[in-house]
Amino acid sequence: MEFSEAIRLLPGAYAAAIVLAGEGLHHARIGQRLGIDESTVGTLLEIGWAKLSALEAHATDGEEIR
């Protein structure tokens, strides 16, 4: 599964955080953009990347990973 396809299957906050990090935003700015505390961004990204890796490794039938 390609990155662009997998990112669309992620729940919104995870996908948004990964995209923003990919654009070079730091945790503080990502937190501001998503309306969350900066201290939670690292965990959000860590979980998001794990979910994305699982999607890329195992193609699904379009099901959203929670």
Secondary structure, 3 states (H helix, E strand, C coil): CCHHHHHHHCCHHHHHHHHHHHCCCCHHHHHHHHCCCHHHHHHHHHHHHHHHHHHHHCCCCCCCCC
